[in-house]
Amino acid sequence: IDHFRAFDTYWKIPSSCPTAVEGEWCQGMGYELFDELYKNYKDVKIVAEDLGDLFDSVLVLRDHFNLPGMNILQFTFEEYKWEYGLKDRENQIIYTGTHDNETINGWIDRISEDNRNAVRAKLERLGYSYPDFAYSFMRLALDNKANYCILPMQDICSLGNYARMNEPSTIGSPDWEYKMSNFEDF
């Protein structure tokens, strides 16, 4: 479920406001909704997109229903999210990146040399010192305790941002146009 956090709390904006600056936090109906959902659909499988700046109560809701969360490794290494940390737990799906992220090597090429060296140092401290950043990230993901690991083909093939799938908040070309025609591209 994308934007799972809204089942706990969500930011309500008056329709008269042209921006999201004015608003208020409102209580979501997560417990009631998921109780009803599981009462009627006992075998439903849900993954909670539990990313971003969350209140602790979002994670409590996720764990109350034993929903797997998400761990995007690229977020773990972004300069402004160093505190995010590496979540090494079973009940999650771990990704190197998603359809909305840059490829690992595209992201590495874009960041500053200082940040690139910091990422390299952090990977080395964790025991991953392969020359290719995408390979190091994939090994780290595969070694995680997560029940599931998803590796985008662009990272498997060690491609740059020319192979990026989507750039959020943009419309039109080149979003959703990348197609891998063969394995000779890497």
LOFISE-662853 format. One record per residue (C-alpha): residue in three letters; x negated, y negated, z. Coordinates in Angstrom, 3 decimals. Example, Ala and Ser with C-alpha at 12.3 -4.5 7.8 and 13.67 -1.06 7.14 Angstrom:
residues 2
> r xx yy zz
> ALA -12.300 4.500 7.800
> SER -13.670 1.060 7.140
end
This chain:
residues 186
> r xx yy zz
> ILE 0.000 0.000 0.000
> ASP -1.570 -3.215 -1.223
> HIS -1.623 -6.026 1.361
> PHE -0.707 -3.603 4.140
> ARG -1.354 -6.360 6.686
> ALA 2.044 -7.909 5.858
> PHE 3.827 -4.994 7.532
> ASP 2.277 -6.244 10.780
> THR 2.249 -10.015 10.252
> TYR 2.567 -12.223 7.206
> TRP 2.121 -15.906 6.392
> LYS 5.489 -17.465 5.570
> ILE 5.363 -20.597 3.410
> PRO 8.356 -22.912 2.934
> SER 9.510 -22.912 -0.702
> SER 9.182 -26.701 -0.718
> CYS 5.396 -26.500 -0.202
> PRO 3.200 -26.620 -3.301
> THR 0.318 -24.881 -1.458
> ALA -0.083 -22.309 1.288
> VAL -1.491 -24.830 3.775
> GLU 1.794 -25.240 5.628
> GLY 3.310 -22.104 7.015
> GLU 3.597 -19.848 10.001
> TRP 2.713 -16.306 10.969
> CYS 5.780 -14.071 11.188
> GLN 6.182 -10.592 12.588
> GLY 6.439 -7.862 9.971
> MET 8.738 -4.880 10.310
> GLY 6.057 -2.224 10.010
> TYR 6.967 0.089 12.873
> GLU 10.664 0.096 12.030
> LEU 10.043 0.526 8.312
> PHE 7.510 3.346 8.636
> ASP 9.622 5.142 11.281
> GLU 12.521 5.120 8.816
> LEU 10.303 6.065 5.880
> TYR 8.787 9.073 7.655
> LYS 12.195 10.137 8.958
> ASN 13.492 10.381 5.381
> TYR 10.288 11.352 3.532
> LYS 8.237 13.505 5.859
> ASP 5.551 14.393 3.291
> VAL 4.927 10.919 1.889
> LYS 1.221 10.110 1.521
> ILE 0.227 6.486 2.079
> VAL -3.122 4.707 2.070
> ALA -3.212 1.359 3.863
> GLU -5.166 -1.390 2.149
> ASP -6.636 -2.676 5.408
> LEU -9.134 -5.132 3.953
> GLY -9.827 -8.757 4.693
> ASP -9.518 -10.935 7.753
> LEU -7.126 -8.851 9.858
> PHE -5.598 -9.116 13.279
> ASP -6.394 -6.094 15.460
> SER -2.666 -5.326 15.477
> VAL -2.854 -4.404 11.757
> LEU -5.331 -1.628 12.554
> VAL -3.219 -0.505 15.517
> LEU -0.223 -0.182 13.165
> ARG -2.331 1.735 10.633
> ASP -3.634 4.108 13.301
> HIS -0.210 4.573 14.922
> PHE 0.967 6.235 11.716
> ASN -2.435 7.873 11.070
> LEU -2.737 6.164 7.694
> PRO -6.077 6.307 5.948
> GLY -7.625 2.907 5.412
> MET -10.072 1.622 2.830
> ASN -13.767 0.846 2.970
> ILE -15.277 -1.121 0.077
> LEU -19.059 -0.864 0.412
> GLN -19.724 -3.995 -1.627
> PHE -17.821 -5.978 1.008
> THR -20.053 -4.463 3.686
> PHE -23.090 -6.002 2.044
> GLU -21.784 -9.412 0.985
> GLU -23.631 -12.227 2.718
> TYR -20.578 -13.761 4.343
> LYS -19.353 -10.390 5.596
> TRP -22.470 -8.973 7.247
> GLU -20.432 -8.554 10.418
> TYR -17.925 -6.362 8.532
> GLY -20.184 -3.405 9.124
> LEU -20.167 0.059 7.662
> LYS -17.115 1.981 8.780
> ASP -18.223 5.599 8.968
> ARG -15.048 7.427 9.888
> GLU -13.040 10.281 8.463
> ASN -9.570 8.800 7.991
> GLN -10.433 6.477 5.133
> ILE -11.177 6.293 1.449
> ILE -14.571 4.816 0.676
> TYR -15.363 3.045 -2.593
> THR -18.487 1.375 -3.949
> GLY -16.073 -1.171 -5.441
> THR -12.607 -1.394 -6.939
> HIS -11.029 -2.597 -10.171
> ASP -11.119 -6.123 -8.686
> ASN -14.827 -6.135 -7.806
> GLU -17.897 -6.791 -9.828
> THR -19.849 -3.649 -10.665
> ILE -22.547 -2.969 -8.069
> ASN -25.359 -3.811 -10.480
> GLY -23.479 -6.833 -11.850
> TRP -23.024 -8.135 -8.319
> ILE -26.690 -7.471 -7.456
> ASP -27.788 -9.348 -10.584
> ARG -25.609 -12.328 -9.655
> ILE -26.596 -12.827 -6.003
> SER -29.679 -14.757 -4.955
> GLU -33.046 -13.043 -4.641
> ASP -32.954 -13.575 -0.846
> ASN -29.566 -11.873 -0.590
> ARG -30.690 -9.099 -2.940
> ASN -33.716 -8.492 -0.693
> ALA -31.428 -8.458 2.362
> VAL -29.188 -5.853 0.688
> ARG -32.246 -3.791 -0.249
> ALA -33.561 -4.003 3.339
> LYS -30.193 -2.981 4.796
> LEU -29.973 -0.025 2.409
> GLU -33.523 1.024 3.305
> ARG -32.701 0.850 7.035
> LEU -29.808 3.203 6.302
> GLY -32.133 5.569 4.405
> TYR -31.298 4.629 0.801
> SER -34.203 3.240 -1.181
> TYR -33.480 4.304 -4.751
> PRO -34.635 1.876 -7.481
> ASP -31.079 1.575 -8.833
> PHE -28.743 -0.264 -6.464
> ALA -25.639 1.473 -7.831
> TYR -27.198 4.866 -7.108
> SER -28.064 3.823 -3.540
> PHE -24.498 2.633 -2.977
> MET -23.054 5.856 -4.395
> ARG -25.301 8.017 -2.192
> LEU -24.283 5.952 0.846
> ALA -20.604 6.362 -0.051
> LEU -20.932 10.104 -0.617
> ASP -22.767 10.549 2.697
> ASN -20.023 8.733 4.632
> LYS -17.607 10.740 6.814
> ALA -14.636 9.489 4.795
> ASN -12.134 12.118 3.663
> TYR -12.265 10.716 0.137
> CYS -14.811 8.854 -1.965
> ILE -13.979 6.980 -5.162
> LEU -16.808 5.939 -7.464
> PRO -15.928 3.668 -10.386
> MET -17.294 4.956 -13.692
> GLN -19.040 1.602 -14.176
> ASP -21.136 2.293 -11.062
> ILE -21.726 5.935 -11.964
> CYS -23.109 4.711 -15.295
> SER -25.069 1.898 -13.592
> LEU -23.428 -0.777 -15.752
> GLY -23.444 -4.538 -15.288
> ASN -20.573 -7.010 -15.178
> TYR -19.975 -6.732 -18.931
> ALA -18.159 -3.540 -17.906
> ARG -16.087 -5.209 -15.185
> MET -12.439 -4.153 -15.186
> ASN -10.649 -7.195 -13.783
> GLU -11.301 -10.596 -12.258
> PRO -8.561 -11.525 -9.753
> SER -6.630 -14.763 -10.285
> THR -7.382 -14.850 -14.001
> ILE -5.149 -14.114 -16.958
> GLY -6.080 -12.782 -20.348
> SER -9.246 -11.593 -21.966
> PRO -11.403 -9.811 -20.884
> ASP -9.292 -8.512 -17.960
> TRP -8.220 -4.887 -18.278
> GLU -9.930 -4.578 -21.668
> TYR -13.045 -2.577 -20.762
> LYS -12.964 0.902 -22.213
> MET -15.788 3.364 -22.062
> SER -16.083 4.801 -25.544
> ASN -18.786 7.357 -24.760
> PHE -21.556 8.216 -22.346
> GLU -24.177 6.694 -24.640
> ASP -23.376 3.277 -23.099
> PHE -25.559 3.973 -20.081
end
